[in-house]
Amino acid sequence: MEVQNRLIEIINNAIKDISYPSVAPGLFDPIKYTLSVGGKRIRPLLTLMSTSLFTEDINPAISPAIGIEVFHNFTLLHDDLMDNALIRRKQPTVHVKWDANTAILSGDAMQILAYKLVAASPSEHLKQVIDLFSKTALEICEGQQFDMEFESREDVPEGEYIEMIRLKTAVLLGCALKVGAIIGGAENKDADLLYTFGEKIGLAFQLKDDLLDVYGDPKVFGKNIGGDILNNKKTFLLIKALELSSEKDNRQIRGKLKEVNFSAEEKIEFFTSVYNNSGAKNECGKRMEEYFNMGLKALKRVNIETEKKYELEKLASQLMYRES
């Protein structure tokens, strides 16, 4: 943890040092708030860890790493507004603390700030970094669009769900690692392998999130358990339960999804039982392990000393077996 703690301290100090214009504090206060309420700092951590695989000087990667973290938090700010989420990281969401219009505009400003920070990449790598970051940013929007469309669809195949979480979550982890590798001077093949590592770990990470939303401890998880169930979210668990259940159970599940007046506690209890009995919980765990192992295989192929990759392996395991 010593390496991670040192890098996270660098990241947190860099976030505190972000320079905001003195005018229009109502625009920037929500950004400061969003960045101050915590978070795991996984993405900038991955960027700096990736850079350190190829060079001892990580300073040129700090600003782009912070830009990726700002962009990630921008997506959460807008996601919370779209989902009407009340709490994020145990604190009121921006649209609750302020209002919806503020959340939209401050989110837009965050996105611009993110690009400004990423554009501080070394000039010799700038085009490659900006092209990758822009491609990733657009993919995340595509993933969010798919997620929104899934809300009004009764049937979402597993493959479409995996593609949605790849776009919405996994590509940014891949981008963070590849940006770090590019700035560190990695060969293209190694940068691509690190992207694959991040993408596969990202898929496992999101599947873990699906599990934690149902089976996590709310005191540790940082938000209320069962939110996906109450919002009829098409998660891997729900998709798999519908696939594995009998026709009779399927009808009952679909009936529950259509109920307008219901007890939140009873609905959560019903679907938790469905996920347990159908085998959906076990399937989610198995698929998570598969993506985790794919990621580790890609990391092993990166052409550097094995011991240098230990910290990334350790971080991947922490993400895989986390409780929050």
Secondary structure by P-SEA (a helix, b strand, c coil): caaaaaaaaaaaaaaaabbbbcccccccaaaaaaaaccccaaaaaaaaaaaaacccccccaaaaaaaaaaaaaaaaaaaaaaaccccccccccccccccaaaaaaaaaaaaaaaaaaaacccccaaaaaaaaaaaaaaaaaaaaaaaaaacccccccaaaaaaaaaaaccaaaaaaaaaaaaaacccaaaaaaaaaaaaaaaaaaaaaaaaaaccccccccccccccccccccccaaaaaaaaaccaaaaaaaaaaaacccccaaaaaaaaaaaaaaaaaaaaaaaaaaaaaaaaaaaaaacccccccaaaaaaaaaaaaaccc
